[in-house]
Amino acid sequence: MPLPDLLEALGRSNEEEIARLVAAARSEAEGIRSAARTEAQDRLGRLLSEERARFRQTGERRKVAARREAAARVLRARAALVDRVFDAARARASAVLGWADYGQWVEEVIRRLRELLGDDAATVRCALADVDRVTARVAGSALTVVPSPDVSAGLHCTADDGRLTVDLTLPARLLVERPALTIALGPALEAMG
């Protein structure tokens, strides 16, 4: 084969080889680009999912915090309202002195105190308005009745030997009964707004 033909054959062979190499490189580059696109889309999808989850969690935490705060405000408002009711009850303590139920209650308490103390001496403090009623009930016992400006309603009894103190004054009774009264007053207070 003459040299020009040989050079031409080599040139064609090189061009075919170059074309084949370029085609293979293009194919490989397209595969790399396709894999990179797929990986980028997957990564973007994961990031978006993570961000959505984070936003949902943050939103849920905010909702829970808002619900807790609202419940706390309601409870604080209810407690403040109950405080006002109990303050009003303490302020009007002397009004119960004229109630028939109160008079019966005082008589029952004196009867129980007499049973409890037997012949032991004790001092019963009461409101000035209750002195006559209480004195009549303790007649013939070792109980001494003392009017007390500290007692607006109810009774406070202390055994003279100090072994027993019974505080049945209205403020003490309100304090003891507060949890039960708060539960009982709850629906009525909520209905009032």
Long-range contacts (C-beta under 8 A, 24 or more apart in sequence): 78-186, 78-189, 78-190, 81-189, 81-192, 82-178, 82-182, 82-185, 82-189, 85-185, 85-189, 86-174, 86-178, 86-181, 89-170, 89-174, 90-152, 90-170, 90-171, 90-174, 93-152, 93-153, 93-170, 93-171, 94-127, 94-129, 94-152, 94-153, 96-153, 96-170, 97-127, 97-129, 97-130, 97-153, 102-153, 103-133, 106-130, 106-133, 106-134, 106-137, 106-155, 107-133, 107-137, 109-155, 109-168, 110-134, 110-137, 110-138, 110-143, 110-155, 111-137, 113-143, 113-155, 113-157, 113-166, 114-138, 114-141, 114-143, 116-164, 116-166, 117-141, 117-142, 117-143, 117-159, 117-164, 120-159, 120-160, 120-161, 121-159, 121-160, 121-161, 122-157, 122-158, 122-159, 122-160, 122-164, 123-157, 123-158, 123-160, 124-155, 124-156, 124-157, 125-150, 125-151, 125-155, 125-156, 125-157, 125-158, 126-151, 126-154, 126-155, 126-156, 127-151, 127-152, 127-153, 127-154, 130-155
